[in-house]
Every structure is written in C-alpha cells, then in structure tokens.
Amino acid sequence: MTLIHEQQVDRTLDTLVARFSGATGTKIEAWVFDDEKSSRKAEAILAAAGVEARFRSAYKPLLHFFLEEVDLENLSALHVVYPVHRACPKNRFLLEAYPLAGLVGAARLTFEAGSEDAFYVVTLTARDGSTETRKVFAPNRLHTDFIGETLLSPTGWLCLDGGAGERLETDYELLFSSAVEAVAAHDWGVTEPYFDELNIAVTLPAEDRRLAVGEEVVSLREALHEDFYFTLLEIFQKKSGRPIGDRGLQPGQIIPEIRHGETVSARIETRPLWTSEAVAEPQRLASAVSPVSVAQIRRELAAIDGVAFEARSRTGRAVEARYHAGADKPVVISGGQHANETTGIVGALRAAQALSSRPNAHFVISPLENPDGYQVHWRLRTDNPLHMHHAARYTALGDDLEYRSGKELFEKAIRLEAERLSGAKLHVNLHGYPSHEWTRPLSGYVPRTFAMWTVPKGFFLIMRHHAEWTAQAEILIDRVSRHLAAIPGLVAYNAAQVKLFETHAGETGFRIINGFPCLISIDDRHTVPLTLITEYPDETIYGPAFIQGHTAQMETVLSAYDAIQTIEEPASISKPSA
C-alpha cells in the first residue's frame, strides 16, 4: 500500500462559531455544505453569545429554502424565476430545484427563466390569497477544474451585517480539491492499470435527508462519492491521452468510501485488489427485495439446463453463463455489466428459468458480467445502502467491459462466446440507472458526459440495431412495449417520473411508444444486429420497488424472446443472392 494523501479539515460550522462567538451584535449569514440539524445547532450557540446567525445550504439552495423556511401545506401557488448564467446550461438552476415539483402537493407551481445569474425570485401565494416575494441566493463560483474546463459550481458564501459578502471556501470544497490535487500530482507511471485499488476514505459529519418523493434523498456524502469517482476518472483519462468520458480507460479500481463520521477527513492510498465475497441469506427470486448474493446467483444458474462456460475477471472471479440449446431462434440474455444496476441480474435469472421450462427454448444466460464491481457494490452498501455507488459501475480494471478491446478480454470474453455458441441475432442487455437525482456539485453540478441520466424518467428502452435491421427493431420495440404496458401500474409509474423530469429538465428527447420512453438508433458496434437495452431506475431501490423492477426486467426478456421468434430477418440476409 502507498499513502497518497491524508488530511483533516476544520468543520466550517465550527470555524464560524469560533470566529464570531465574541462578536456580540453581529449579524452573519453563511452558505455551507452541511445538514440542517448541524446548522441549527451552530445558530443556537451563536444566539446564546448574542450573535444573529443564519446558516443555509450551498447545495440545492432553493430546495432547502422550501424545506427549511416555507410551510408548503399553506401554499396555493408558487412561481419561481430561476437564474440563468452564461457559463452553464440554461436549465442548470431549474435542475437544482429538483424535486420541488413533487413536494408541493396541490399547490400550482410555475417556473420562469430569469435575467439574474445568482438569485431565485420566488412568489408565494398562501391559501388565504396573500402573497409574498422572496429572493433566494444561489452562491456559485466560476473556476477552471482539474482537466482545464471552465465550470460554474456551487460554493460557500459569507455575508456580514447585510453586506454582499464574499466566497467562503468550505470544508467540503477544500477536502475535495486538496485530495484530487494530491492524486493528480502523484507519479503514476505510464502503464495502465496504474494501481490495483485507489481507495479514497472520507468521513463527513453531514447526515442524509430522505425526501417524500419516490427514492429521492439529499446526500452530501453521496454527491462527494460521485464527484471524487468521476473527477479522478477524468484526470486519468487526460493523463492517458484519451478523450474525457472514454470508457476504455483502465486505470485500476477507484473506490471512494464516504462514511458518516465526526470529523471532515480524507485518506487516499493504493491497496491490493478486493477479493472477498459478501455473504447473505438466499431469497426466493420472484420476491427478492434486495440484491442477491453471488453464491445464490451460482446456484440459480446451475439449476438451468445447458452447457456451462465461463470467463475470468481481473481478480480471478468467475463470470458464469449457460447455453440452453433448442429449436427456437436464439437470444442472448445478460445482466450486471454495470454492477450497481441490480434488478437486471435477478430479472435475467427469472427470465432464463421461465424459458428453460419451454420445450424449444434457445438462449444464453449470463446474469452477472461484472463480478468484481458487484462485490464492491456490496462492500459500499454496508455503510450507505441508499447511495448510487458508481464506483461499482466498472470493472477492477476501471473500464466499461463493453468497450474493452485487445488480447486480454477478461469479462468481455463471455459475450463473444455467447454469440459464438448461439448465433443469436438478439441480445437483451439488462441495465438500470439512478432512481434519484445524480449530481456532481463541485464540478458544475450536472454529471459531465452523463447529463441525460441526472434525473429519473421511468423505465425506458434503448434499441441499437444494424442499418438493415431498422424495420425489425421497430417491430420488436412495439411488441415489447405493448407487453410491458399491460403490467399494472408501470405506465403510470413512467408517466409520473417523466412529468417530474420534464418540469425540471425539459423534454426527454425520447420517443414515447406505448407509454415507454424509447431511444432507437443505428449502431454497428455490436456484432449482434439487434441489441435491446433496458434502463430501469433501480440504483438504491429495495422492497416492493425492487420486486417491481426485476419483474419488469424479466417481462422485457420474455416479451423480446417471443417477439423475435416471429420477426423475419432482412431479405438481404435471410435469402442468399443468386
């Protein structure tokens, strides 16, 4: 192990209390990255010392204004004029207000783009008809980030005695910038992977806040995980000469572990690869309320008749699959490419078990393509079960296995063998995405290269196909979405999430087919001519929501399997030329 960086930062609230506790009669207002309980406690300490203090959230300030200072139940209407700044997307501050539209109940909510770049102007109409207008400050700073891009990011701020104030570099910001600078300055050599595991162990006193909208939660710890993980990926992408967002980079496994603790601290070090396997009680698949263990995945897979084959991950873990031969047209079924997307794993197994009972079934099932990432997901969920944990998204090499090339394919070899054995023309690749808002507050707020994923928009389907398979792709999407529309509540679930998305983010950019957002495109990267990708908002869901998720995944597989049986291949392919 090599220690890269270690630091403890004074908590900003504590620093402000110590600084002003002797300044009787002073009025202070500050925006910090902390939770409401801690802010109110600091205010009370200063009030006892004769100091009038108000501590507000620098993260999502408009949302926290409504959560902490407004009686939403007493409102009949609210109109929000949101800031627009030249250095960020026009809807950036509208996104920061998410999920306000889901919290206002029957009150009428309207948004309007404004001309100011630092204030929301809010008009509140009470049930008795009285109105009030408030200005809500949204402190941001224009800065150059670690890869040379100019960003506008939320920041701390301090005002004294009603003045305009100035930027306050908070504990949250300092901890992040110091740690990332240390990693960027370290000599990593020139050969990928640069390390086995790069561990970022952070403690932060701020508590999470669950919201009464779907799976939404305000979490400074989760946001810090996301900012650390993707910022460090970007630094190594730049170091390697790759474009930002390149998924073929193999730096090693980057794992931020952001825990609740009494101090604001960070320790970064390299470690050996994680080789432990999480243990859990087995669940009945059809009623599984949380991710299932690898031991259970093995047992469920072994119960499916067929030829067993496997690949190996970087750590040596097995990537297991079964080829069940039959007279039907074959289909490849996979899950767990991104290992923090867990409903697809259970859905794939359930679908394969249902198919295996059919007399002519013909399929390959590979339910967990990324076992190294899956164990990281289990490890991280121990402390933070409601966080997205995108550090578990990629493999122990640090890449997205779909984009891997070269001689050492490791996990990706399972797909190539599945295609070779089956000759399938359809691959159903089960995925998920965040079930609540995904942000990077210290790097421009909206996740770079992942902007379309920042807010949930229901269960949607992506169809990638070869050019000559366009008609077949359209038929398959229509049949699958019609089948899914018959699942009770699923179309309504989609509609509710899409409505909330459109209020805070604008048009989805997707076609709505039979009640399901769909994205259909020509893509010749895949050797299989039809690739159906599911995207269920499943990161962090449990209980009945998890059951609904893996049931939808299973039904997608079964309906796609049935559809391909009656879809004719393009004439130019199915009929040899004279």
C-alpha positions, 0 to 999 in steps of 0.5 A: 500500500502507498499513502497518497494523501491524508488530511483533516479539515476544520468543520466550517460550522465550527470555524464560524462559531469560533470566529464570531462567538465574541462578536456580540451584535453581529449579524452573519449569514453563511452558505455551507455544505452541511445538514440542517440539524448541524446548522441549527445547532451552530445558530443556537450557540451563536444566539446564546453569545448574542450573535444573529446567525443564519446558516443555509445550504450551498447545495440545492439552495432553493430546495432547502429554502422550501424545506427549511423556511416555507410551510408548503401545506399553506401554499396555493401557488408558487412561481419561481424565476430561476437564474440563468448564467452564461457559463452553464446550461440554461436549465442548470438552476431549474435542475437544482430545484429538483424535486420541488415539483413533487413536494408541493402537493396541490399547490400550482407551481410555475417556473420562469427563466430569469435575467439574474445569474445568482438569485431565485425570485420566488412568489408565494401565494398562501391559501388565504390569497396573500402573497409574498416575494422572496429572493433566494441566493444561489452562491456559485463560483466560476473556476477552471477544474482539474482537466482545464474546463471552465465550470460554474459550481456551487460554493460557500458564501459569507455575508456580514451585517447585510453586506454582499459578502464574499466566497467562503471556501468550505470544508467540503470544497477544500477536502475535495480539491486538496485530495484530487490535487494530491492524486493528480500530482502523484507519479503514476507511471505510464502503464495502465492499470496504474494501481490495483485499488485507489481507495479514497476514505472520507468521513463527513459529519453531514447526515442524509435527508430522505425526501417524500418523493419516490427514492429521492434523498439529499446526500452530501456524502453521496454527491462527494462519492460521485464527484471524487469517482468521476473527477479522478476518472477524468484526470486519468483519462487526460493523463492517458491521452484519451478523450474525457468520458472514454470508457476504455480507460483502465486505470485500476479500481477507484473506490471512494468510501464516504462514511458518516463520521465526526470529523471532515477527513480524507485518506487516499492510498493504493491497496491490493485488489478486493477479493472477498465475497459478501455473504447473505441469506438466499431469497426466493427470486420472484420476491427478492427485495434486495440484491442477491448474493453471488453464491445464490446467483451460482446456484440459480444458474446451475439449476438451468439446463445447458452447457456451462462456460465461463470467463475470468475477471481481473481478480480471478472471479468467475463470470458464469453463463449457460447455453440452453440449446433448442429449436427456437431462434436464439437470444442472448440474455445478460445482466450486471455489466454495470454492477450497481444496476441490480434488478437486471441480474435477478430479472435475467435469472427469472427470465432464463428459468421461465424459458428453460421450462419451454420445450424449444427454448434457445438462449444464453444466460449470463446474469452477472458480467461484472463480478468484481464491481458487484462485490464492491457494490456490496462492500459500499452498501454496508455503510450507505445502502441508499447511495448510487455507488458508481464506483461499482459501475466498472470493472477492477480494471476501471473500464466499461467491459463493453468497450474493452478491446485487445488480447486480454478480454477478461469479462468481455470474453463471455459475450463473444462466446455467447454469440459464438455458441448461439448465433443469436441475432438478439441480445437483451442487455439488462441495465438500470440507472439512478432512481434519484437525482445524480449530481456532481456539485463541485464540478458544475453540478450536472454529471459531465458526459452523463447529463441525460441520466441526472434525473429519473424518467421511468423505465425506458428502452434503448434499441441499437440495431444494424442499418438493415435491421431498422424495420425489425427493431421497430417491430420488436420495440412495439411488441415489447412495449405493448407487453410491458404496458399491460403490467399494472401500474408501470405506465403510470409509474413512467408517466409520473417520473417523466412529468417530474423530469420534464418540469425540471429538465425539459423534454426527454428527447425520447420517443414515447411508444406505448407509454415507454420512453424509447431511444432507437438508433443505428449502431454497428458496434455490436456484432449482434444486429439487434441489441435491446437495452433496458434502463430501469431506475433501480440504483438504491431501490429495495422492497416492493420497488425492487420486486417491481423492477426485476419483474419488469426486467424479466417481462422485457426478456420474455416479451423480446424472446417471443417477439423475435421468434416471429420477426423475419430477418432482412431479405438481404440476409435471410435469402442468399443472392443468386 
